[in-house]
Amino acid sequence: MAVNQKAVKVLNKVLEAGFTDEKAISAMTMDDILSMQGITVADIAIINDLQKSIKASKVISFLGGAADE
């Protein structure tokens, strides 16, 4: 399983914005996401997938590019 580099880059943006644990990332609102520096529409989609993966306890699968499983 290869690491999803785009997901890792977006996760770094999320961490730099101060959302440093699963609970905080899951609780992010659209306003929180839009207030982040340099966020793109593609990044928003990845953050949404990350939130879904956290709720499903599949973060490692998400980072490995297998979030659809």
CHARMM-style PDB file with segment names, atoms N, HN, CA, C and O in Angstrom:
ATOM      1  N   MET     1       0.848  -1.175   0.000  1.00  0.00      PROA
ATOM      2  CA  MET     1       0.000   0.000   0.000  1.00  0.00      PROA
ATOM      3  C   MET     1       0.895   1.240   0.000  1.00  0.00      PROA
ATOM      4  O   MET     1       1.673   1.444   0.932  1.00  0.00      PROA
ATOM      5  N   ALA     2       0.787   2.054  -1.026  1.00  0.00      PROA
ATOM      6  HN  ALA     2       0.155   1.888  -1.783  1.00  0.00      PROA
ATOM      7  CA  ALA     2       1.568   3.290  -1.135  1.00  0.00      PROA
ATOM      8  C   ALA     2       0.905   4.402  -0.322  1.00  0.00      PROA
ATOM      9  O   ALA     2      -0.316   4.436  -0.172  1.00  0.00      PROA
ATOM     10  N   VAL     3       1.715   5.288   0.187  1.00  0.00      PROA
ATOM     11  HN  VAL     3       2.707   5.260   0.066  1.00  0.00      PROA
ATOM     12  CA  VAL     3       1.196   6.414   0.965  1.00  0.00      PROA
ATOM     13  C   VAL     3       0.589   7.436   0.012  1.00  0.00      PROA
ATOM     14  O   VAL     3       1.190   7.788  -1.003  1.00  0.00      PROA
ATOM     15  N   ASN     4      -0.600   7.907   0.348  1.00  0.00      PROA
ATOM     16  HN  ASN     4      -1.088   7.621   1.173  1.00  0.00      PROA
ATOM     17  CA  ASN     4      -1.291   8.927  -0.430  1.00  0.00      PROA
ATOM     18  C   ASN     4      -0.663  10.283  -0.084  1.00  0.00      PROA
ATOM     19  O   ASN     4      -1.001  10.885   0.935  1.00  0.00      PROA
ATOM     20  N   GLN     5       0.248  10.758  -0.934  1.00  0.00      PROA
ATOM     21  HN  GLN     5       0.523  10.269  -1.762  1.00  0.00      PROA
ATOM     22  CA  GLN     5       0.995  11.984  -0.651  1.00  0.00      PROA
ATOM     23  C   GLN     5       0.097  13.216  -0.553  1.00  0.00      PROA
ATOM     24  O   GLN     5       0.357  14.108   0.255  1.00  0.00      PROA
ATOM     25  N   LYS     6      -0.954  13.270  -1.367  1.00  0.00      PROA
ATOM     26  HN  LYS     6      -1.165  12.546  -2.024  1.00  0.00      PROA
ATOM     27  CA  LYS     6      -1.873  14.417  -1.293  1.00  0.00      PROA
ATOM     28  C   LYS     6      -2.549  14.461   0.068  1.00  0.00      PROA
ATOM     29  O   LYS     6      -2.696  15.531   0.659  1.00  0.00      PROA
ATOM     30  N   ALA     7      -2.963  13.295   0.567  1.00  0.00      PROA
ATOM     31  HN  ALA     7      -2.844  12.426   0.087  1.00  0.00      PROA
ATOM     32  CA  ALA     7      -3.613  13.230   1.876  1.00  0.00      PROA
ATOM     33  C   ALA     7      -2.650  13.655   2.975  1.00  0.00      PROA
ATOM     34  O   ALA     7      -3.047  14.349   3.911  1.00  0.00      PROA
ATOM     35  N   VAL     8      -1.398  13.251   2.872  1.00  0.00      PROA
ATOM     36  HN  VAL     8      -1.075  12.688   2.112  1.00  0.00      PROA
ATOM     37  CA  VAL     8      -0.397  13.626   3.871  1.00  0.00      PROA
ATOM     38  C   VAL     8      -0.182  15.138   3.858  1.00  0.00      PROA
ATOM     39  O   VAL     8      -0.081  15.754   4.919  1.00  0.00      PROA
ATOM     40  N   LYS     9      -0.111  15.740   2.677  1.00  0.00      PROA
ATOM     41  HN  LYS     9      -0.193  15.240   1.815  1.00  0.00      PROA
ATOM     42  CA  LYS     9       0.069  17.193   2.582  1.00  0.00      PROA
ATOM     43  C   LYS     9      -1.108  17.938   3.205  1.00  0.00      PROA
ATOM     44  O   LYS     9      -0.921  18.918   3.926  1.00  0.00      PROA
ATOM     45  N   VAL    10      -2.323  17.463   2.921  1.00  0.00      PROA
ATOM     46  HN  VAL    10      -2.475  16.667   2.336  1.00  0.00      PROA
ATOM     47  CA  VAL    10      -3.508  18.107   3.494  1.00  0.00      PROA
ATOM     48  C   VAL    10      -3.533  17.898   5.006  1.00  0.00      PROA
ATOM     49  O   VAL    10      -3.880  18.816   5.749  1.00  0.00      PROA
ATOM     50  N   LEU    11      -3.171  16.708   5.467  1.00  0.00      PROA
ATOM     51  HN  LEU    11      -2.889  15.963   4.863  1.00  0.00      PROA
ATOM     52  CA  LEU    11      -3.119  16.452   6.907  1.00  0.00      PROA
ATOM     53  C   LEU    11      -2.127  17.401   7.575  1.00  0.00      PROA
ATOM     54  O   LEU    11      -2.393  17.894   8.671  1.00  0.00      PROA
ATOM     55  N   ASN    12      -1.001  17.661   6.939  1.00  0.00      PROA
ATOM     56  HN  ASN    12      -0.785  17.261   6.049  1.00  0.00      PROA
ATOM     57  CA  ASN    12      -0.036  18.624   7.486  1.00  0.00      PROA
ATOM     58  C   ASN    12      -0.650  20.015   7.593  1.00  0.00      PROA
ATOM     59  O   ASN    12      -0.424  20.710   8.584  1.00  0.00      PROA
ATOM     60  N   LYS    13      -1.425  20.435   6.587  1.00  0.00      PROA
ATOM     61  HN  LYS    13      -1.609  19.870   5.782  1.00  0.00      PROA
ATOM     62  CA  LYS    13      -2.102  21.738   6.650  1.00  0.00      PROA
ATOM     63  C   LYS    13      -3.072  21.781   7.820  1.00  0.00      PROA
ATOM     64  O   LYS    13      -3.159  22.785   8.527  1.00  0.00      PROA
ATOM     65  N   VAL    14      -3.804  20.683   8.021  1.00  0.00      PROA
ATOM     66  HN  VAL    14      -3.733  19.868   7.447  1.00  0.00      PROA
ATOM     67  CA  VAL    14      -4.773  20.599   9.118  1.00  0.00      PROA
ATOM     68  C   VAL    14      -4.045  20.694  10.462  1.00  0.00      PROA
ATOM     69  O   VAL    14      -4.475  21.425  11.354  1.00  0.00      PROA
ATOM     70  N   LEU    15      -2.954  19.961  10.601  1.00  0.00      PROA
ATOM     71  HN  LEU    15      -2.605  19.366   9.877  1.00  0.00      PROA
ATOM     72  CA  LEU    15      -2.182  19.995  11.846  1.00  0.00      PROA
ATOM     73  C   LEU    15      -1.602  21.381  12.098  1.00  0.00      PROA
ATOM     74  O   LEU    15      -1.622  21.867  13.229  1.00  0.00      PROA
ATOM     75  N   GLU    16      -1.082  22.025  11.044  1.00  0.00      PROA
ATOM     76  HN  GLU    16      -1.065  21.630  10.125  1.00  0.00      PROA
ATOM     77  CA  GLU    16      -0.524  23.374  11.181  1.00  0.00      PROA
ATOM     78  C   GLU    16      -1.591  24.393  11.567  1.00  0.00      PROA
ATOM     79  O   GLU    16      -1.286  25.406  12.195  1.00  0.00      PROA
ATOM     80  N   ALA    17      -2.843  24.127  11.194  1.00  0.00      PROA
ATOM     81  HN  ALA    17      -3.091  23.304  10.683  1.00  0.00      PROA
ATOM     82  CA  ALA    17      -3.940  25.028  11.544  1.00  0.00      PROA
ATOM     83  C   ALA    17      -4.401  24.827  12.987  1.00  0.00      PROA
ATOM     84  O   ALA    17      -5.288  25.540  13.458  1.00  0.00      PROA
ATOM     85  N   GLY    18      -3.804  23.860  13.692  1.00  0.00      PROA
ATOM     86  HN  GLY    18      -3.084  23.281  13.309  1.00  0.00      PROA
ATOM     87  CA  GLY    18      -4.113  23.671  15.105  1.00  0.00      PROA
ATOM     88  C   GLY    18      -5.070  22.538  15.413  1.00  0.00      PROA
ATOM     89  O   GLY    18      -5.445  22.350  16.570  1.00  0.00      PROA
ATOM     90  N   PHE    19      -5.473  21.786  14.418  1.00  0.00      PROA
ATOM     91  HN  PHE    19      -5.169  21.938  13.477  1.00  0.00      PROA
ATOM     92  CA  PHE    19      -6.363  20.646  14.629  1.00  0.00      PROA
ATOM     93  C   PHE    19      -5.469  19.414  14.754  1.00  0.00      PROA
ATOM     94  O   PHE    19      -5.114  18.784  13.758  1.00  0.00      PROA
ATOM     95  N   THR    20      -5.110  19.080  16.009  1.00  0.00      PROA
ATOM     96  HN  THR    20      -5.398  19.592  16.818  1.00  0.00      PROA
ATOM     97  CA  THR    20      -4.017  18.140  16.226  1.00  0.00      PROA
ATOM     98  C   THR    20      -4.430  16.753  16.696  1.00  0.00      PROA
ATOM     99  O   THR    20      -3.564  15.919  16.960  1.00  0.00      PROA
ATOM    100  N   ASP    21      -5.719  16.484  16.807  1.00  0.00      PROA
ATOM    101  HN  ASP    21      -6.422  17.161  16.592  1.00  0.00      PROA
ATOM    102  CA  ASP    21      -6.126  15.124  17.155  1.00  0.00      PROA
ATOM    103  C   ASP    21      -7.414  14.764  16.417  1.00  0.00      PROA
ATOM    104  O   ASP    21      -8.049  15.611  15.788  1.00  0.00      PROA
ATOM    105  N   GLU    22      -7.778  13.491  16.510  1.00  0.00      PROA
ATOM    106  HN  GLU    22      -7.261  12.803  17.021  1.00  0.00      PROA
ATOM    107  CA  GLU    22      -8.932  12.999  15.767  1.00  0.00      PROA
ATOM    108  C   GLU    22     -10.210  13.739  16.138  1.00  0.00      PROA
ATOM    109  O   GLU    22     -11.027  14.056  15.273  1.00  0.00      PROA
ATOM    110  N   LYS    23     -10.379  14.013  17.435  1.00  0.00      PROA
ATOM    111  HN  LYS    23      -9.716  13.756  18.138  1.00  0.00      PROA
ATOM    112  CA  LYS    23     -11.592  14.692  17.898  1.00  0.00      PROA
ATOM    113  C   LYS    23     -11.699  16.088  17.280  1.00  0.00      PROA
ATOM    114  O   LYS    23     -12.769  16.486  16.822  1.00  0.00      PROA
ATOM    115  N   ALA    24     -10.599  16.822  17.270  1.00  0.00      PROA
ATOM    116  HN  ALA    24      -9.729  16.498  17.642  1.00  0.00      PROA
ATOM    117  CA  ALA    24     -10.598  18.176  16.714  1.00  0.00      PROA
ATOM    118  C   ALA    24     -10.838  18.159  15.207  1.00  0.00      PROA
ATOM    119  O   ALA    24     -11.578  18.993  14.686  1.00  0.00      PROA
ATOM    120  N   ILE    25     -10.215  17.212  14.505  1.00  0.00      PROA
ATOM    121  HN  ILE    25      -9.613  16.535  14.928  1.00  0.00      PROA
ATOM    122  CA  ILE    25     -10.389  17.127  13.052  1.00  0.00      PROA
ATOM    123  C   ILE    25     -11.824  16.751  12.716  1.00  0.00      PROA
ATOM    124  O   ILE    25     -12.412  17.307  11.788  1.00  0.00      PROA
ATOM    125  N   SER    26     -12.390  15.812  13.462  1.00  0.00      PROA
ATOM    126  HN  SER    26     -11.913  15.360  14.216  1.00  0.00      PROA
ATOM    127  CA  SER    26     -13.776  15.402  13.219  1.00  0.00      PROA
ATOM    128  C   SER    26     -14.756  16.542  13.456  1.00  0.00      PROA
ATOM    129  O   SER    26     -15.798  16.622  12.805  1.00  0.00      PROA
ATOM    130  N   ALA    27     -14.415  17.425  14.396  1.00  0.00      PROA
ATOM    131  HN  ALA    27     -13.569  17.360  14.924  1.00  0.00      PROA
ATOM    132  CA  ALA    27     -15.311  18.524  14.755  1.00  0.00      PROA
ATOM    133  C   ALA    27     -15.139  19.760  13.873  1.00  0.00      PROA
ATOM    134  O   ALA    27     -15.857  20.745  14.047  1.00  0.00      PROA
ATOM    135  N   MET    28     -14.195  19.720  12.928  1.00  0.00      PROA
ATOM    136  HN  MET    28     -13.612  18.920  12.786  1.00  0.00      PROA
ATOM    137  CA  MET    28     -13.965  20.883  12.063  1.00  0.00      PROA
ATOM    138  C   MET    28     -15.231  21.227  11.283  1.00  0.00      PROA
ATOM    139  O   MET    28     -15.897  20.352  10.729  1.00  0.00      PROA
ATOM    140  N   THR    29     -15.547  22.516  11.253  1.00  0.00      PROA
ATOM    141  HN  THR    29     -15.007  23.227  11.704  1.00  0.00      PROA
ATOM    142  CA  THR    29     -16.686  22.987  10.467  1.00  0.00      PROA
ATOM    143  C   THR    29     -16.180  23.524   9.130  1.00  0.00      PROA
ATOM    144  O   THR    29     -14.977  23.682   8.926  1.00  0.00      PROA
ATOM    145  N   MET    30     -17.101  23.795   8.238  1.00  0.00      PROA
ATOM    146  HN  MET    30     -18.079  23.666   8.404  1.00  0.00      PROA
ATOM    147  CA  MET    30     -16.714  24.363   6.947  1.00  0.00      PROA
ATOM    148  C   MET    30     -16.027  25.709   7.152  1.00  0.00      PROA
ATOM    149  O   MET    30     -15.082  26.032   6.432  1.00  0.00      PROA
ATOM    150  N   ASP    31     -16.487  26.497   8.120  1.00  0.00      PROA
ATOM    151  HN  ASP    31     -17.255  26.234   8.704  1.00  0.00      PROA
ATOM    152  CA  ASP    31     -15.837  27.779   8.416  1.00  0.00      PROA
ATOM    153  C   ASP    31     -14.388  27.564   8.851  1.00  0.00      PROA
ATOM    154  O   ASP    31     -13.496  28.309   8.445  1.00  0.00      PROA
ATOM    155  N   ASP    32     -14.158  26.540   9.680  1.00  0.00      PROA
ATOM    156  HN  ASP    32     -14.882  25.934  10.009  1.00  0.00      PROA
ATOM    157  CA  ASP    32     -12.789  26.218  10.106  1.00  0.00      PROA
ATOM    158  C   ASP    32     -11.923  25.881   8.898  1.00  0.00      PROA
ATOM    159  O   ASP    32     -10.799  26.366   8.769  1.00  0.00      PROA
ATOM    160  N   ILE    33     -12.460  25.047   8.021  1.00  0.00      PROA
ATOM    161  HN  ILE    33     -13.373  24.652   8.127  1.00  0.00      PROA
ATOM    162  CA  ILE    33     -11.708  24.601   6.848  1.00  0.00      PROA
ATOM    163  C   ILE    33     -11.405  25.778   5.925  1.00  0.00      PROA
ATOM    164  O   ILE    33     -10.278  25.926   5.453  1.00  0.00      PROA
ATOM    165  N   LEU    34     -12.402  26.607   5.670  1.00  0.00      PROA
ATOM    166  HN  LEU    34     -13.317  26.487   6.054  1.00  0.00      PROA
ATOM    167  CA  LEU    34     -12.221  27.736   4.755  1.00  0.00      PROA
ATOM    168  C   LEU    34     -11.278  28.799   5.311  1.00  0.00      PROA
ATOM    169  O   LEU    34     -10.701  29.572   4.546  1.00  0.00      PROA
ATOM    170  N   SER    35     -11.116  28.845   6.626  1.00  0.00      PROA
ATOM    171  HN  SER    35     -11.585  28.217   7.247  1.00  0.00      PROA
ATOM    172  CA  SER    35     -10.223  29.844   7.225  1.00  0.00      PROA
ATOM    173  C   SER    35      -8.753  29.425   7.153  1.00  0.00      PROA
ATOM    174  O   SER    35      -7.870  30.221   7.472  1.00  0.00      PROA
ATOM    175  N   MET    36      -8.484  28.193   6.742  1.00  0.00      PROA
ATOM    176  HN  MET    36      -9.201  27.546   6.483  1.00  0.00      PROA
ATOM    177  CA  MET    36      -7.105  27.713   6.637  1.00  0.00      PROA
ATOM    178  C   MET    36      -6.417  28.360   5.442  1.00  0.00      PROA
ATOM    179  O   MET    36      -7.038  28.585   4.404  1.00  0.00      PROA
ATOM    180  N   GLN    37      -5.124  28.659   5.597  1.00  0.00      PROA
ATOM    181  HN  GLN    37      -4.619  28.476   6.441  1.00  0.00      PROA
ATOM    182  CA  GLN    37      -4.342  29.283   4.531  1.00  0.00      PROA
ATOM    183  C   GLN    37      -4.111  28.312   3.378  1.00  0.00      PROA
ATOM    184  O   GLN    37      -3.770  27.152   3.605  1.00  0.00      PROA
ATOM    185  N   GLY    38      -4.292  28.774   2.156  1.00  0.00      PROA
ATOM    186  HN  GLY    38      -4.569  29.717   1.972  1.00  0.00      PROA
ATOM    187  CA  GLY    38      -3.943  28.001   0.975  1.00  0.00      PROA
ATOM    188  C   GLY    38      -4.792  26.775   0.716  1.00  0.00      PROA
ATOM    189  O   GLY    38      -4.331  25.831   0.074  1.00  0.00      PROA
ATOM    190  N   ILE    39      -6.017  26.768   1.200  1.00  0.00      PROA
ATOM    191  HN  ILE    39      -6.392  27.535   1.721  1.00  0.00      PROA
ATOM    192  CA  ILE    39      -6.889  25.600   1.035  1.00  0.00      PROA
ATOM    193  C   ILE    39      -7.528  25.638  -0.358  1.00  0.00      PROA
ATOM    194  O   ILE    39      -7.931  26.699  -0.835  1.00  0.00      PROA
ATOM    195  N   THR    40      -7.614  24.479  -0.998  1.00  0.00      PROA
ATOM    196  HN  THR    40      -7.287  23.618  -0.611  1.00  0.00      PROA
ATOM    197  CA  THR    40      -8.238  24.376  -2.320  1.00  0.00      PROA
ATOM    198  C   THR    40      -9.491  23.515  -2.220  1.00  0.00      PROA
ATOM    199  O   THR    40      -9.737  22.872  -1.200  1.00  0.00      PROA
ATOM    200  N   VAL    41     -10.273  23.511  -3.284  1.00  0.00      PROA
ATOM    201  HN  VAL    41     -10.073  24.033  -4.113  1.00  0.00      PROA
ATOM    202  CA  VAL    41     -11.472  22.670  -3.319  1.00  0.00      PROA
ATOM    203  C   VAL    41     -11.075  21.199  -3.180  1.00  0.00      PROA
ATOM    204  O   VAL    41     -11.751  20.434  -2.492  1.00  0.00      PROA
ATOM    205  N   ALA    42      -9.987  20.807  -3.829  1.00  0.00      PROA
ATOM    206  HN  ALA    42      -9.438  21.429  -4.388  1.00  0.00      PROA
ATOM    207  CA  ALA    42      -9.506  19.424  -3.713  1.00  0.00      PROA
ATOM    208  C   ALA    42      -9.118  19.106  -2.269  1.00  0.00      PROA
ATOM    209  O   ALA    42      -9.366  18.001  -1.787  1.00  0.00      PROA
ATOM    210  N   ASP    43      -8.506  20.078  -1.577  1.00  0.00      PROA
ATOM    211  HN  ASP    43      -8.305  20.976  -1.969  1.00  0.00      PROA
ATOM    212  CA  ASP    43      -8.139  19.882  -0.171  1.00  0.00      PROA
ATOM    213  C   ASP    43      -9.382  19.689   0.691  1.00  0.00      PROA
ATOM    214  O   ASP    43      -9.387  18.859   1.600  1.00  0.00      PROA
ATOM    215  N   ILE    44     -10.431  20.450   0.409  1.00  0.00      PROA
ATOM    216  HN  ILE    44     -10.427  21.124  -0.330  1.00  0.00      PROA
ATOM    217  CA  ILE    44     -11.678  20.324   1.165  1.00  0.00      PROA
ATOM    218  C   ILE    44     -12.239  18.913   1.014  1.00  0.00      PROA
ATOM    219  O   ILE    44     -12.701  18.318   1.987  1.00  0.00      PROA
ATOM    220  N   ALA    45     -12.199  18.383  -0.191  1.00  0.00      PROA
ATOM    221  HN  ALA    45     -11.823  18.866  -0.982  1.00  0.00      PROA
ATOM    222  CA  ALA    45     -12.685  17.019  -0.426  1.00  0.00      PROA
ATOM    223  C   ALA    45     -11.848  16.009   0.353  1.00  0.00      PROA
ATOM    224  O   ALA    45     -12.389  15.056   0.914  1.00  0.00      PROA
ATOM    225  N   ILE    46     -10.532  16.210   0.390  1.00  0.00      PROA
ATOM    226  HN  ILE    46     -10.092  16.984  -0.066  1.00  0.00      PROA
ATOM    227  CA  ILE    46      -9.656  15.300   1.131  1.00  0.00      PROA
ATOM    228  C   ILE    46      -9.928  15.401   2.631  1.00  0.00      PROA
ATOM    229  O   ILE    46      -9.948  14.381   3.320  1.00  0.00      PROA
ATOM    230  N   ILE    47     -10.136  16.611   3.144  1.00  0.00      PROA
ATOM    231  HN  ILE    47     -10.119  17.439   2.584  1.00  0.00      PROA
ATOM    232  CA  ILE    47     -10.461  16.784   4.566  1.00  0.00      PROA
ATOM    233  C   ILE    47     -11.775  16.082   4.886  1.00  0.00      PROA
ATOM    234  O   ILE    47     -11.895  15.438   5.928  1.00  0.00      PROA
ATOM    235  N   ASN    48     -12.751  16.201   4.007  1.00  0.00      PROA
ATOM    236  HN  ASN    48     -12.653  16.725   3.161  1.00  0.00      PROA
ATOM    237  CA  ASN    48     -14.027  15.519   4.199  1.00  0.00      PROA
ATOM    238  C   ASN    48     -13.819  14.007   4.274  1.00  0.00      PROA
ATOM    239  O   ASN    48     -14.381  13.342   5.144  1.00  0.00      PROA
ATOM    240  N   ASP    49     -13.011  13.464   3.360  1.00  0.00      PROA
ATOM    241  HN  ASP    49     -12.553  14.004   2.653  1.00  0.00      PROA
ATOM    242  CA  ASP    49     -12.710  12.029   3.380  1.00  0.00      PROA
ATOM    243  C   ASP    49     -11.951  11.648   4.653  1.00  0.00      PROA
ATOM    244  O   ASP    49     -12.187  10.581   5.220  1.00  0.00      PROA
ATOM    245  N   LEU    50     -11.041  12.515   5.102  1.00  0.00      PROA
ATOM    246  HN  LEU    50     -10.849  13.382   4.641  1.00  0.00      PROA
ATOM    247  CA  LEU    50     -10.305  12.272   6.340  1.00  0.00      PROA
ATOM    248  C   LEU    50     -11.264  12.201   7.522  1.00  0.00      PROA
ATOM    249  O   LEU    50     -11.152  11.306   8.360  1.00  0.00      PROA
ATOM    250  N   GLN    51     -12.213  13.144   7.593  1.00  0.00      PROA
ATOM    251  HN  GLN    51     -12.305  13.871   6.912  1.00  0.00      PROA
ATOM    252  CA  GLN    51     -13.190  13.132   8.679  1.00  0.00      PROA
ATOM    253  C   GLN    51     -14.002  11.838   8.668  1.00  0.00      PROA
ATOM    254  O   GLN    51     -14.246  11.250   9.721  1.00  0.00      PROA
ATOM    255  N   LYS    52     -14.418  11.396   7.488  1.00  0.00      PROA
ATOM    256  HN  LYS    52     -14.220  11.874   6.633  1.00  0.00      PROA
ATOM    257  CA  LYS    52     -15.165  10.137   7.379  1.00  0.00      PROA
ATOM    258  C   LYS    52     -14.312   8.960   7.822  1.00  0.00      PROA
ATOM    259  O   LYS    52     -14.807   8.056   8.497  1.00  0.00      PROA
ATOM    260  N   SER    53     -13.037   8.959   7.451  1.00  0.00      PROA
ATOM    261  HN  SER    53     -12.636   9.693   6.903  1.00  0.00      PROA
ATOM    262  CA  SER    53     -12.130   7.874   7.824  1.00  0.00      PROA
ATOM    263  C   SER    53     -11.898   7.834   9.330  1.00  0.00      PROA
ATOM    264  O   SER    53     -11.816   6.756   9.919  1.00  0.00      PROA
ATOM    265  N   ILE    54     -11.792   8.999   9.950  1.00  0.00      PROA
ATOM    266  HN  ILE    54     -11.858   9.875   9.471  1.00  0.00      PROA
ATOM    267  CA  ILE    54     -11.626   9.058  11.406  1.00  0.00      PROA
ATOM    268  C   ILE    54     -12.849   8.451  12.080  1.00  0.00      PROA
ATOM    269  O   ILE    54     -12.718   7.640  12.996  1.00  0.00      PROA
ATOM    270  N   LYS    55     -14.032   8.841  11.632  1.00  0.00      PROA
ATOM    271  HN  LYS    55     -14.139   9.500  10.887  1.00  0.00      PROA
ATOM    272  CA  LYS    55     -15.269   8.328  12.232  1.00  0.00      PROA
ATOM    273  C   LYS    55     -15.405   6.824  12.039  1.00  0.00      PROA
ATOM    274  O   LYS    55     -16.007   6.147  12.873  1.00  0.00      PROA
ATOM    275  N   ALA    56     -14.852   6.292  10.947  1.00  0.00      PROA
ATOM    276  HN  ALA    56     -14.363   6.843  10.270  1.00  0.00      PROA
ATOM    277  CA  ALA    56     -14.922   4.855  10.665  1.00  0.00      PROA
ATOM    278  C   ALA    56     -13.697   4.105  11.199  1.00  0.00      PROA
ATOM    279  O   ALA    56     -13.552   2.906  10.961  1.00  0.00      PROA
ATOM    280  N   SER    57     -12.816   4.811  11.920  1.00  0.00      PROA
ATOM    281  HN  SER    57     -12.935   5.785  12.113  1.00  0.00      PROA
ATOM    282  CA  SER    57     -11.575   4.227  12.453  1.00  0.00      PROA
ATOM    283  C   SER    57     -10.729   3.591  11.358  1.00  0.00      PROA
ATOM    284  O   SER    57     -10.211   2.488  11.530  1.00  0.00      PROA
ATOM    285  N   LYS    58     -10.589   4.285  10.235  1.00  0.00      PROA
ATOM    286  HN  LYS    58     -11.010   5.181  10.095  1.00  0.00      PROA
ATOM    287  CA  LYS    58      -9.816   3.777   9.098  1.00  0.00      PROA
ATOM    288  C   LYS    58      -8.799   4.810   8.612  1.00  0.00      PROA
ATOM    289  O   LYS    58      -8.629   4.990   7.406  1.00  0.00      PROA
ATOM    290  N   VAL    59      -8.131   5.481   9.527  1.00  0.00      PROA
ATOM    291  HN  VAL    59      -8.269   5.336  10.507  1.00  0.00      PROA
ATOM    292  CA  VAL    59      -7.178   6.530   9.159  1.00  0.00      PROA
ATOM    293  C   VAL    59      -5.988   5.956   8.396  1.00  0.00      PROA
ATOM    294  O   VAL    59      -5.534   6.554   7.421  1.00  0.00      PROA
ATOM    295  N   ILE    60      -5.481   4.811   8.826  1.00  0.00      PROA
ATOM    296  HN  ILE    60      -5.850   4.325   9.618  1.00  0.00      PROA
ATOM    297  CA  ILE    60      -4.333   4.213   8.146  1.00  0.00      PROA
ATOM    298  C   ILE    60      -4.713   3.832   6.719  1.00  0.00      PROA
ATOM    299  O   ILE    60      -3.927   4.040   5.795  1.00  0.00      PROA
ATOM    300  N   SER    61      -5.903   3.280   6.531  1.00  0.00      PROA
ATOM    301  HN  SER    61      -6.542   3.112   7.282  1.00  0.00      PROA
ATOM    302  CA  SER    61      -6.372   2.956   5.180  1.00  0.00      PROA
ATOM    303  C   SER    61      -6.475   4.220   4.338  1.00  0.00      PROA
ATOM    304  O   SER    61      -6.116   4.216   3.161  1.00  0.00      PROA
ATOM    305  N   PHE    62      -6.965   5.301   4.938  1.00  0.00      PROA
ATOM    306  HN  PHE    62      -7.257   5.304   5.894  1.00  0.00      PROA
ATOM    307  CA  PHE    62      -7.087   6.579   4.243  1.00  0.00      PROA
ATOM    308  C   PHE    62      -5.716   7.069   3.784  1.00  0.00      PROA
ATOM    309  O   PHE    62      -5.546   7.455   2.628  1.00  0.00      PROA
ATOM    310  N   LEU    63      -4.750   7.053   4.683  1.00  0.00      PROA
ATOM    311  HN  LEU    63      -4.888   6.740   5.623  1.00  0.00      PROA
ATOM    312  CA  LEU    63      -3.412   7.538   4.342  1.00  0.00      PROA
ATOM    313  C   LEU    63      -2.726   6.626   3.336  1.00  0.00      PROA
ATOM    314  O   LEU    63      -1.840   7.062   2.601  1.00  0.00      PROA
ATOM    315  N   GLY    64      -3.130   5.372   3.302  1.00  0.00      PROA
ATOM    316  HN  GLY    64      -3.849   5.018   3.899  1.00  0.00      PROA
ATOM    317  CA  GLY    64      -2.573   4.433   2.340  1.00  0.00      PROA
ATOM    318  C   GLY    64      -3.273   4.466   1.007  1.00  0.00      PROA
ATOM    319  O   GLY    64      -2.922   3.712   0.099  1.00  0.00      PROA
ATOM    320  N   GLY    65      -4.265   5.334   0.875  1.00  0.00      PROA
ATOM    321  HN  GLY    65      -4.551   5.946   1.612  1.00  0.00      PROA
ATOM    322  CA  GLY    65      -4.967   5.472  -0.393  1.00  0.00      PROA
ATOM    323  C   GLY    65      -6.097   4.487  -0.579  1.00  0.00      PROA
ATOM    324  O   GLY    65      -6.606   4.338  -1.690  1.00  0.00      PROA
ATOM    325  N   ALA    66      -6.505   3.807   0.485  1.00  0.00      PROA
ATOM    326  HN  ALA    66      -6.091   3.928   1.388  1.00  0.00      PROA
ATOM    327  CA  ALA    66      -7.569   2.806   0.378  1.00  0.00      PROA
ATOM    328  C   ALA    66      -8.820   3.242   1.129  1.00  0.00      PROA
ATOM    329  O   ALA    66      -9.507   2.410   1.721  1.00  0.00      PROA
ATOM    330  N   ALA    67      -9.119   4.524   1.111  1.00  0.00      PROA
ATOM    331  HN  ALA    67      -8.561   5.200   0.630  1.00  0.00      PROA
ATOM    332  CA  ALA    67     -10.253   5.053   1.869  1.00  0.00      PROA
ATOM    333  C   ALA    67     -11.588   4.551   1.355  1.00  0.00      PROA
ATOM    334  O   ALA    67     -12.577   4.584   2.087  1.00  0.00      PROA
ATOM    335  N   ASP    68     -11.642   4.088   0.122  1.00  0.00      PROA
ATOM    336  HN  ASP    68     -10.838   4.061  -0.473  1.00  0.00      PROA
ATOM    337  CA  ASP    68     -12.907   3.637  -0.449  1.00  0.00      PROA
ATOM    338  C   ASP    68     -13.277   2.227  -0.036  1.00  0.00      PROA
ATOM    339  O   ASP    68     -14.375   1.760  -0.336  1.00  0.00      PROA
ATOM    340  N   GLU    69     -12.372   1.543   0.648  1.00  0.00      PROA
ATOM    341  HN  GLU    69     -11.479   1.922   0.891  1.00  0.00      PROA
ATOM    342  CA  GLU    69     -12.641   0.154   1.035  1.00  0.00      PROA
ATOM    343  C   GLU    69     -13.603   0.087   2.185  1.00  0.00      PROA
ATOM    344  OT1 GLU    69     -13.942  -1.005   2.642  1.00  0.00      PROA
TER     345      GLU     69
END
